[in-house]
Amino acid sequence: MQLYPAIDLLDGQIVRLTHGDFDAVTSYGDDPVKVATAWRDEGADWLHVVDLSGARDGAQRQTATIANLAGLGLKVQTGGGVRSADDVARLLEAGASRVIVGSMAVIAPDRFSDWLDRFGGDRLVAALDVRMNGEVAIPVVKGWTQASTTTLDALMAKYLDTPLKHVLTTDIGRDGALQGPSTDLYARLAAEWPDIAWQASGGVASLGDLQALKGSGADGAIVGRALYENRFTVREGIACLREG
């Protein structure tokens, strides 16, 4: 299972948004290269980077910073406001190993399927973030402000005959809240769609949470706030996921 330490970038600052709210920002400094270098030295292979400035305004995309992070020898998966094939191409050219696509993967599955054919399933991640309505996962779009008119299961069915391989799912009710991950959700998704490498995001607060995710069948865990608040280190997280 892969650990993805997370950096969310907003106007050059490392931040965390509670429940994706731009009015609920916690800042963790202004040197993402320094943070990423420390994580690399602790054994990180991958870095998960969300360009919140680019998500808010495509003209403000922080491509140079992403290129600097990729230049550290880390594999970078990054997204934030990716709305066109040109956006994908520019991020790959900047050094990203994978590009994360959110809203377009929900509202325009035919277009995203074309991107999968063009760039390949290993170069794209569908970020299908959800709000739970009882046991039903409802995808949300436009910075988590708008619920879609479909369910996660119905959306996944549209990608059955595509090269889709990587899916990141955040239970937005848990993102940045340190309340524990939605292990039941990931266990169900991994059982129903076993050929997908599911990345779990939201709620991880402890090594115990990582251990629970490992048992759920998720392929990767994205961790941000718990690292910044010293709940555990990248080295400890990697060791936890490699045990057994």
Summary of the structure (lengths in Angstrom):
residues: 244
radius of gyration: 16.3
end to end distance: 11.2
largest distance: 45.8
contacts: 837
relative contact order: 0.15
helix: 38%
strand: 26%
